[in-house]
Amino acid sequence: MSPAVTRRRAAAAVLTAALLVPLAACGDNSSNDSGSGSAEETGAAAPKGAELTVLAASSLTDVFKTAGAAYEKAHPGTKIKFSFAGSQELAAQVKQGAPADALVTADTKTMDGLTADLGGTPVVIAKNRLVIATTKGNPHKVGALKDLADTKLKVVLAAPEVPVGRYSKKILDAQKVTVKPVSLEPNVRAVLSKVELGEADAGLVYKTDAAKAAGKVEAVVIPDAQNAVASYPAATLKQSENAAAAAAFVAWLSTPEAQQILRDAGFQQP
């Protein structure tokens, strides 16, 4: 091989190596960029095999069972375990460090009190309103909020620290209706149960809860001007060990599929 040919091949090798260096650097930067950001930011699917624990308000018990089944079907390998209770109880669990991935409350006030424990910004996924639930057939002919002031009626309400109890107090106070409840319950399901079992003549519950007990209780509509709107915010929890999967589930709650499930159960649009 002539010296000229050797020199040309050596020069070509040097040029090729010089061209490959910036390409490799670009490849490294691209890899780093694609790895940044959460699943919620990038739109990535929930990791397969994720097991999530979701704390949810009692009034979501039935609809979330349906929603959870739909989500698991659409995301094979993901399992969701719900823990239902009054929003104030759920907040206490979060503050005590109970293992959970996401939280859905029946009011924004409770969620706002947990800012330091949240892994993301809360998003309202649904709304609700109150109705008067009476025993089957409404034998006492309850027709309006003012009727609850009748001392002959056994009225049951949720405790004032419970969202539905706070909403109840708000609308009763606004109408200047004084009620002396026979008991104050820890959540809306307990109020409904008292009426359903005949242990109370009437109580204030969410529209969706009364609808679920149709045939067992009567629902007396409260005019919008006298009513309160309950908002349901959802958020991931900072303590979650499945952050990406939790974010994916919370985001899914605002999708058309999840919203239709909520609408079918009687919840209002966010």
C-alpha positions, 0 to 999 in steps of 0.5 A: 500500500502506498504512503499516499493511500495510508495517509488518506485512510488515516485522515478519514478515520480521524474525520469519522471519529470527530463526527461521532462524538457530538452524535453520542453526546446528543444521544445522552442528552436525549435520554436524560430529557426523556427520563425527566417528568412524572407520568402525569406530565408526560402522559405515560401509562400507569406502571403495570402491577401497581397496587394503589390504596385510595382514601375516599369520602363515604358518599363515593362508596358505590360509584368508586367501586364501579369506577375502580373496576372499570379502571382495573379492566382498562389497566391490566395488572393495576389493583385499587383498594379503596378505604371509605370514611368521612372526609375528616377521618381520612384527613386524620389518617393522612396526617398520621402517615397511614399508607395510601396513594391518593385522596378524594374528599367531599369538600375543598376545605378538608383537602386545603388543610392537607397541602403539606401532605399532597403530591400534586394539585387537587382537581375537582372531579365531581359535585353534589347537592343535598336532599332531605331523606325521610322514612319510606312513604314520608309519613310525616309529610316533610316537604321543606327545610322548615319542616325539620324544625318540628320538635315531634320529628326525630331528625338526624344530621352529620356532625359539623366537622363532617363535610355533609354536616357542615353543608347541612348547618350552612343551609339550615342557618341560611333559612333560619331553621333550628333543628335539634338532632337526635344524633350527630353521625360521623359520615353521610352513610350513617345518617342515611342508615338511621333514616333507612332503619326507621331510627330517625324520621328525616336527615340531610344527605347527598342526593346520590346517597338518597338515590342509591337507597331509592325504595327504602327512603324518600328524597325531598328536593331542596331548591337550589337557592336554599341548597349547597354544592359539595365539591369533590377534589382528588389528589395524590399523596406525597407519602405514596410509593406508587407516585406515577400510578397514583397520578395516572388514576387521579388524572383518569377520574377527569376523563370522559369514561370516569365522568360518565360513571359519575354522571350515571350515579347522579353526581354533577359535572365539576 
